[in-house]
Amino acid sequence: MNDQNLTPQTDAKQQVTANPLRCFSGAVISGGMGFAVYSLMIAIATNFAAKPIHSINPLVVKISSAVRTLIVGVFALGSGIFGIVTIGLLALGVQLLVQQLSKQKSSEN
């Protein structure tokens, strides 16, 4: 197992610090993805509502109704999570911006 073509592992890990620009750009990306998932959820729910289940078997109606609810629920959960991440990143960006401004004021005095 002595392969000389393997790249050596470096132990130096560079830690990336958060700054307001990274937070706001991440919030824009997350908000865009959340909006896209929400729009897709609305389109799927509208499509399901426009095409009712055509069956007289009660088991088929119950299972297909459960599957439709599960699909719409998964997309709703995804859009909700992206929304919460967006709000959190915006709040972190504002907090970091306020901290930077307060440090600049204290260093000027």
C-alpha positions, 0 to 999 in steps of 0.5 A: 500500500505504498503508493507514491502517486498519492497526494500528501495530507496537509495538517494546516487547516485554514479557518474561514471567518464569517464576514457580512458580505459572505452572509448576505451573499449566502442569504441571497442564494438561499433565498433564491433556492427557497423561492424556487422550491416554493414555486415548484411546490405551488406548481405541483399542488396546482397540478395535483388539484387539477387532476383528481384521482379516478378510482372507485377503490377506497384503498387506492384513493387513500394511498394516492392521497397520502402520497400526494400529501407527502410530496407537497409536504416534502417541498413545503419543508424544503422551502421552509428550511431555506427560508429559515436559513435565509433569515438566519444568515441575514441576522448574522450578517447584520450582527457582524456589520454592527460589530464591525461598525462598533469596533471602528467607532471604539478604535477612533476614540 
